[in-house]
Amino acid sequence: MKRRRYTDEQIIGILAEHEAGAKCADLCRKCGMSEGTFYNWKAKFGGMTVSEAKRLKTLEDENANVSKLR
């Protein structure tokens, strides 16, 4: 499995910078990622807070465990 480069908190921070007015191209260049990755993150984490992202991660982990049991 590929190692994640950014944590959920960092992703939400980058998206918050964009909402504050930073341009997508500038953020992508600064963080070393593609615009496609940025828009995938925006689709998944857009409008979330850090606590909501942590809750989402725990729910995804629980669902994966349930699926393995079946």
N, C-alpha and C positions, 0 to 999 in steps of 0.2 A: 504494500500500500504506500502511496506517495505521502511523504511528510508534509504537513501543513506549514506554510511559511508565516502566516499571520494568525493570531488568536482571534476569537470572536470579538473581544474587546477592542483590539486594534482595527478590525474591519469596521466596527460601528463608529470608531473615532474618525476613520477616513471618510465614511459616509456623512458624518456630522460636519466635517470640513466642507464637503460638497454642498450640503444644505445651507451652510453659512455663506456661500458665494464663490468658493473656489471652483475653477474650471476643471472638468473631468480630465482633459489632456494633461494639465499641469500636475494634478494629483497622481495620475498614472506614471508620469515621468519621474516624479519625486519618489514614489514608492517602488518603482521597478516592476510594474505589472501592465497587462494589456487592458485596453478599454473593454474588451469582452468580459474579462474577469470582473472588472468594476461593475458592469451592468448585471452580471450574474449575482454578485454580492448585493446589489441594490434590490434585485428581485427577491432575494431570500431574506435579507436583513433590513430592508428599507423601513424606516419608522420605528424600529425596535430600540429598546433600551438594553443595557448590559444584562440586567436581571432577567428580562424576557428572553434574551439569547441563551443564557445559562439554562433556563427552564426548558427551552426548546431542545437543547442538547441532551438534557437528562431524559426527556420524553423520547427522543430518537433512540437513545441507548436502551431504554426500557423496551421499546417496540422491537428492537433488534434481538434482545434477549428472548422475548416471547416468541418471535419467529423461529429462533433456533430450537426452542423446546418442542415445536410442532413437528 
